[in-house]
């Protein structure tokens, strides 16, 4: 029992160090990839490099390709500007564009669909891909992860990916439902918190005392956690994110309960 506890503690500390390293590099990256953000009156967001600010218009270009064409947008079409140094300027937008006027503006739609890949799960024997849908202009999101394990069954304790806990076995498959709240909306750097529910199937070794032999079994578990994290939108369509949460897990086959840790270092695509 003591060895199991020590193993669990070692695993938690290992994951915590990885996440700490990730967030440290993320904060350093903020100074490297700092960009300006235009919040449009129609609710869309544009990650740009502002070239010039005039009383009635703003000139900007692509944040990732400075050789791209220069665009001009009227102040009436902008609700807020967040500059790369953190300065925020709020405008009072006028009438919404209509007809031909709107067609002259370069359109950048608010991306509501998110697909991400959890790179950290590879270290623990799982391939995890998630889909998230934004609602309420990016202040709320529903996320569905799908994780498949690729480790072989062996004795001992194994950490087995998203929504899993420390049990003597390896993951087969797991999925769930995350409800994420973005209190500051989806800006170039965003914070979120929420609730995560997950269900999974795993393989484990069952020791039979009568026959004194080990038999492989299949188990089922259900868990819930409080989750939080950050999102760094370094491009209009691409982002990095990291999350960490803790909760509880119930393993039905053996009628056992334990704590669980959910985690992620993700790279994603928005469309």
Secondary structure, 3 states (H helix, E strand, C coil): CHHHHHHHHHHHHHHHHHHHHHHHHHHHHHHHCCCEEEEECCCCEEEEEEEEECCCEEEEEECCCCCCCCEEEEHHHEEEEECCCCCEEECCCCCCCCHHHHHCCCCCCCCCEEEEEECHHHHHCEEEEEEEEEEHHHCEEEEEEEEEECCCCCCCCEECCCCCEEECEEEEEEEEEEEEECCCCCCCEEEEEEEEEEEEEEEEEEEECCCCEEEEEEEEEEEEEEEEEEEECCCCCEEEEEEEEEEEEEECCCCEEEEEEEEEEEEEEEC
